Amino acid sequence: MKKLIRGIIQFHETKRQGYEDTFSKLALGQKPDALFIACSDSRVAVNVFASTDPGDLFVVRNVGNLVPPFGNPGGTGTAAAVDFAVDKLAVSDIIVCGHSDCGAMHAHCQGQDALPEGSIKRWLEMGAGPEAKGMDVNEASRRNVTVQLEHLKGYPAVGRAMRERGLGLHGLWFDIRHLEVLYYEGTGKWTVLDGKDGERVLKSLDQKK
Ligand SMILES: [Zn+2]
């Protein structure tokens, strides 16, 4: 807590002025481009690896970057964020972002039956599925992203926005050790977003619009 308070004091004394223009505009309201659903893991620093600015993303973070299947009574917090982002904020895209060495996915790989009864076990039942047992943790984590993208399609608001205004659904995966971000191109294909393939992915998104 002391580190946090020192950081706030430092911001107040040295950095605040540099943000005054940005936040005076943001104070009038938010218009984020995307809903970003990521794991709560402290290392998933989207503002660092995606160079995002304040106001760019409406963010939901939970253990394992899960999107509970529509109507699941255990997932109303995340479901409310999805509905709010799609219906009220009219975001253009939804991104589910997994990451390497994910604790939630370690639990999946060991088999959920190995977990003690409780909130974590009940929550992770909405994750990568029983097939993840025995999988490599990073493979399970990427599979989990694709499972969550399928859950999103079950939300009536999401389906409607996809049909009516081209809402895009995307999977990302952050490799902490190698400081790289992968993009899900479908049918099991993950691509590193670098200068070459990242530009190709950008062009393919332009064509979809
Ligand atoms: Zn995680």
Boltz pocket constraint, residues with backbone or C-beta under 6 A from the ligand:
constraints:
  - pocket:
      binder: B
      contacts: [[A, 39], [A, 40], [A, 41], [A, 62], [A, 63], [A, 64], [A, 65], [A, 99], [A, 100], [A, 101], [A, 102], [A, 103], [A, 104], [A, 105]]
      max_distance: 6.0
